[in-house]
Amino acid sequence: MEKFTNRDMLGKIKGVCANDMAIVDWCNHQLELLDKKNSKASNKTQVENTNIANMLFEEMAKIGKRTTISELMENSEVIKNYVCENGKKLTSPKIVAVLSKYIISDTNPDGNVVRIVDKRKSYYSLKG
């Protein structure tokens, strides 16, 4: 059996019940609610991740050399004390996830973070 998203199913219901305006209006309203829910959640997360990235860039600039995430967390009081919107402190996986968006690669040549792997250990530094 093929799986459908809510959006797909609402579209099919609208197509089948095109002559019943009450059902079409209800489907349109449900689609609007889905759009509103998706945009609110992603924008809030994106804003927080951008703020975290800017803070990480500032802290990496203070250190001025390539560093591991663990060293970055140990040497920065700002990172140690940073509390995310969900009330939790920053973790290594969260920092790696935020920085990965800015790592220089073939698909992202304009990134501003350099990642070097040496003996299975990842080091991060700012470009330049």
C-alpha positions in Angstrom: 0.0 0.0 0.0 1.3 3.4 -1.0 1.9 5.9 1.9 0.4 9.4 1.6 1.2 12.6 3.5 -1.6 14.6 4.9 -1.1 17.2 2.1 -1.4 14.4 -0.5 -4.6 13.0 1.0 -6.2 16.4 1.3 -5.5 17.1 -2.4 -7.1 13.8 -3.3 -10.2 14.5 -1.2 -10.5 17.9 -2.9 -10.3 16.3 -6.3 -12.9 13.6 -5.5 -15.3 16.0 -3.7 -14.8 19.0 -6.0 -18.5 19.7 -6.3 -19.1 19.8 -2.5 -17.8 23.3 -1.5 -18.0 22.6 2.2 -15.5 19.8 1.9 -13.2 21.8 -0.5 -13.2 24.7 2.0 -12.4 22.4 4.9 -9.5 20.9 2.9 -8.2 24.3 2.0 -8.3 25.3 5.6 -6.4 22.2 6.7 -3.8 22.9 4.1 -3.4 26.4 5.4 -2.9 25.1 8.9 -0.2 22.7 7.6 1.6 25.6 5.9 1.4 27.7 9.0 2.6 24.9 11.3 5.6 24.1 9.0 6.7 27.6 8.5 6.5 28.6 12.2 8.6 25.6 13.3 11.3 25.9 10.7 11.7 29.6 11.0 12.1 29.5 14.8 14.7 26.7 14.5 16.5 28.5 11.7 16.8 31.7 13.6 18.1 29.9 16.7 20.7 28.0 14.6 21.9 31.1 12.9 22.4 32.8 16.3 24.3 29.7 17.5 26.4 29.7 14.4 27.3 33.4 14.8 28.3 32.8 18.4 30.4 29.8 17.4 32.2 31.8 14.8 33.0 34.5 17.3 34.4 31.9 19.8 36.4 30.2 17.0 37.9 33.5 16.1 39.0 34.1 19.7 40.8 30.7 19.7 42.3 31.5 16.3 43.5 28.0 15.5 42.0 24.7 14.5 40.2 23.0 17.3 38.0 20.0 18.1 34.4 20.6 19.2 35.3 19.3 22.7 38.2 21.7 23.0 35.9 24.5 21.7 33.3 23.7 24.4 35.9 23.4 27.2 37.7 26.7 26.3 34.6 28.9 25.8 32.6 30.1 28.8 30.0 31.5 26.3 29.4 28.0 24.8 29.4 26.3 28.2 26.7 28.7 29.5 24.6 28.9 26.3 21.1 27.7 26.8 19.0 26.8 23.7 15.3 27.8 23.4 14.3 24.4 24.6 16.1 25.0 27.9 18.9 22.6 27.2 22.6 23.4 26.9 24.6 23.1 23.7 25.9 19.6 23.0 28.6 18.4 20.6 26.2 16.9 18.2 24.2 20.1 18.0 27.3 22.2 17.4 28.5 19.8 14.6 25.0 20.0 13.0 25.0 23.8 13.1 28.6 24.0 11.8 28.0 21.5 9.0 25.9 24.0 7.1 28.9 26.3 6.9 31.7 23.8 6.1 33.6 24.4 2.8 32.9 21.6 0.4 32.4 20.9 -3.3 28.7 21.7 -2.9 29.3 24.7 -0.6 32.4 26.5 -1.8 31.3 29.7 -0.1 31.4 28.2 3.4 33.4 29.8 6.1 34.4 26.8 8.2 37.2 24.4 7.4 37.0 20.8 8.6 40.1 18.7 8.7 40.1 15.1 9.7 43.4 13.9 11.2 43.7 10.4 12.7 39.9 10.0 12.8 39.6 13.3 14.8 37.8 16.3 13.3 39.2 19.7 13.7 37.4 22.9 12.8 38.6 26.4 12.0 37.5 29.5 10.3 38.4 30.1 6.7 41.3 32.4 6.0 
